[in-house]
Amino acid sequence: MNKQLEQLAEKAKVNHKANKKFFAKLKKRPPKHLDALMVELHEDEFTRTDCLECANCCKTTGPLFTDKDIDRLAKLFKMKQQQFIETYLRIDEENDYVLQTVPCPFLGADNYCSVYDHRPKACREFPHTDRKKFQQISNLTLKNVAICPAAYNIVEEMKKRLPNYSS
């Protein structure tokens, strides 16, 4: 899997310029069926992709924690919110709560999440490829294709299905 992830980062780097152009066109004039297409591509990809084999998102990046996430996880650990924040989180450049360290402290050696049922919203929605108005998160998607094999495959299939945006 490590070799695949190295190749993924390289392929994402090679395709970055073309992907950026593709998303710029998509943002300007999204097709009417984009939301339905994204759900279809996402569901199709995740019949083939098992996140437990990879967990690269948990190993290399940290999610954004909302106030609700902090509250839910603090309760799980029987901590006060401030104690949870001081133990696990920091404030990033954009003034958001993120993990102090990666890999995620809740990720086990078996790639299972110890807080799975209580995980942050950002983790539940990752890689965000089935969300409505997908074209609005192109910058995030450009980052995610270098991290997540599923996101990479979805974007590549998207470009095939929307050839007018790829030229």
Backbone torsions as a table, in degrees:
resi	resn	phi	psi	omega
1	MET	NA	-36.3	-179.7
2	ASN	-59.8	-41.2	179.4
3	LYS	-62.7	-43.4	178.3
4	GLN	-60.6	-40.7	-179.0
5	LEU	-69.5	-35.4	174.7
6	GLU	-63.3	-43.9	178.9
7	GLN	-64.4	-37.8	178.8
8	LEU	-60.1	-48.3	-180.0
9	ALA	-59.6	-40.6	179.4
10	GLU	-67.3	-45.4	179.4
11	LYS	-62.9	-40.2	179.1
12	ALA	-63.4	-39.3	178.8
13	LYS	-64.3	-44.5	179.5
14	VAL	-62.4	-40.1	-176.5
15	ASN	-88.3	-3.9	-172.7
16	HIS	-54.2	-49.2	-177.0
17	LYS	-62.3	-45.4	179.4
18	ALA	-65.7	-39.9	179.1
19	ASN	-65.5	-40.0	179.5
20	LYS	-61.8	-42.8	177.7
21	LYS	-63.6	-45.2	178.6
22	PHE	-57.1	-48.5	-178.8
23	PHE	-68.8	-32.0	177.1
24	ALA	-62.9	-43.2	177.4
25	LYS	-65.9	-41.5	-178.7
26	LEU	-62.8	-39.8	-178.8
27	LYS	-66.8	-39.4	-178.7
28	LYS	-66.9	-42.0	-173.6
29	ARG	-144.2	73.0	-178.4
30	PRO	-66.4	138.7	177.1
31	PRO	-67.1	150.6	-177.4
32	LYS	-59.9	-31.2	-175.7
33	HIS	-93.6	14.1	-174.8
34	LEU	-59.4	-46.5	-178.9
35	ASP	-59.3	-44.7	179.7
36	ALA	-65.7	-40.4	178.5
37	LEU	-62.2	-43.8	-178.4
38	MET	-64.3	-40.8	177.2
39	VAL	-62.4	-44.3	179.1
40	GLU	-60.9	-49.6	-179.5
41	LEU	-63.0	-42.1	179.8
42	HIS	-61.7	-52.0	-178.8
43	GLU	-62.1	-41.6	179.6
44	ASP	-62.7	-46.1	-179.1
45	GLU	-62.5	-40.3	-176.7
46	PHE	-79.8	2.0	166.7
47	THR	-80.7	-20.7	-179.6
48	ARG	-103.4	-23.9	-173.3
49	THR	-101.5	129.2	175.4
50	ASP	-111.5	108.6	-177.0
51	CYS	-59.5	-27.9	-179.2
52	LEU	-68.2	-19.6	176.3
53	GLU	-76.9	-20.5	-172.1
54	CYS	-114.2	-71.1	-176.7
55	ALA	55.9	25.8	-179.0
56	ASN	-62.3	-32.4	178.1
57	CYS	-60.6	-42.0	-178.8
58	CYS	-73.7	-25.1	-177.3
59	LYS	-86.5	-24.4	-171.5
60	THR	-119.8	-18.8	-177.8
61	THR	-136.5	160.0	177.3
62	GLY	-117.1	144.0	178.5
63	PRO	-77.1	164.0	170.5
64	LEU	-81.5	136.5	179.5
65	PHE	-106.7	121.9	175.3
66	THR	-82.3	169.5	176.5
67	ASP	-59.7	-38.8	178.8
68	LYS	-64.4	-40.6	178.0
69	ASP	-60.5	-46.5	-178.7
70	ILE	-61.7	-45.1	-179.9
71	ASP	-61.4	-47.6	-178.6
72	ARG	-61.5	-45.6	-177.9
73	LEU	-73.1	-36.3	176.8
74	ALA	-61.2	-43.1	177.6
75	LYS	-62.3	-42.4	179.4
76	LEU	-57.4	-43.0	-178.7
77	PHE	-88.3	4.1	-178.9
78	LYS	54.1	48.3	179.4
79	MET	-121.8	160.5	169.1
80	LYS	-76.8	153.6	-178.6
81	GLN	-55.1	-45.6	-178.6
82	GLN	-61.2	-38.1	178.6
83	GLN	-66.2	-40.3	177.3
84	PHE	-62.6	-45.4	179.6
85	ILE	-59.0	-49.2	-178.0
86	GLU	-64.1	-32.4	-177.8
87	THR	-77.7	-40.3	-169.6
88	TYR	-119.0	-21.4	-168.0
89	LEU	-117.9	165.5	171.9
90	ARG	-144.5	166.3	176.6
91	ILE	-99.0	128.7	-178.0
92	ASP	-88.8	-173.2	-176.8
93	GLU	-61.4	-27.4	-178.2
94	GLU	-95.6	12.9	177.9
95	ASN	67.7	28.5	177.1
96	ASP	-105.8	152.4	173.8
97	TYR	-79.1	128.6	176.6
98	VAL	-137.6	169.0	179.2
99	LEU	-64.3	147.3	175.5
100	GLN	-69.0	-35.6	-175.5
101	THR	-138.1	155.5	167.6
102	VAL	-125.6	148.3	3.4
103	PRO	-63.7	163.6	-179.6
104	CYS	-57.0	132.6	-179.5
105	PRO	-66.1	-13.5	-178.7
106	PHE	-95.3	0.3	-179.8
107	LEU	-88.8	127.2	178.3
108	GLY	-87.1	167.3	179.0
109	ALA	-61.4	-23.5	179.4
110	ASP	-88.7	8.8	-178.3
111	ASN	70.8	11.1	175.5
112	TYR	-88.4	145.8	179.0
113	CYS	-91.6	125.7	-178.3
114	SER	-74.3	-12.6	178.7
115	VAL	-120.2	25.6	-171.0
116	TYR	-47.3	-48.9	-177.9
117	ASP	-70.3	-12.1	-178.0
118	HIS	-120.7	7.6	-173.2
119	ARG	-58.9	157.5	-180.0
120	PRO	-60.4	154.0	178.7
121	LYS	-54.7	-41.4	-179.3
122	ALA	-60.6	-35.2	177.4
123	CYS	-71.7	-42.5	-179.6
124	ARG	-61.3	-34.3	-175.1
125	GLU	-94.1	-10.3	-178.5
126	PHE	-61.4	139.1	5.1
127	PRO	-91.5	21.6	173.6
128	HIS	66.4	21.0	-176.5
129	THR	-84.8	-3.4	178.5
130	ASP	-116.3	15.3	-177.7
131	ARG	-83.3	155.2	177.7
132	LYS	-68.4	152.0	-179.1
133	LYS	53.7	46.0	-178.5
134	PHE	-50.5	-36.2	-177.1
135	GLN	-60.0	-18.3	-178.3
136	GLN	-78.2	-12.8	-177.9
137	ILE	-113.9	33.3	-176.1
138	SER	-60.3	-38.5	179.6
139	ASN	-63.4	-41.3	177.1
140	LEU	-64.4	-42.7	-179.7
141	THR	-64.0	-39.1	177.7
142	LEU	-59.8	-34.9	176.3
143	LYS	-74.1	-42.2	-174.9
144	ASN	-66.8	-29.7	179.9
145	VAL	-66.2	-21.4	177.6
146	ALA	-85.8	-12.4	-176.5
147	ILE	-106.8	-39.9	-169.0
148	CYS	-115.2	116.0	177.9
149	PRO	-57.3	-36.8	179.5
150	ALA	-64.7	-44.9	179.3
151	ALA	-61.6	-42.0	178.2
152	TYR	-58.8	-49.3	-178.5
153	ASN	-63.5	-38.8	179.4
154	ILE	-64.0	-44.6	179.9
155	VAL	-65.6	-40.4	178.3
156	GLU	-63.1	-41.0	178.3
157	GLU	-68.3	-37.1	176.7
158	MET	-57.8	-44.9	-178.9
159	LYS	-63.8	-34.4	176.9
160	LYS	-69.0	-38.4	-176.5
161	ARG	-79.5	-20.6	179.3
162	LEU	-121.6	62.4	-173.6
163	PRO	-61.6	-25.9	179.9
164	ASN	-66.1	-19.6	-178.4
165	TYR	-94.9	-13.6	-175.1
166	SER	-90.6	-12.5	-175.2
167	SER	-78.0	NA	NA
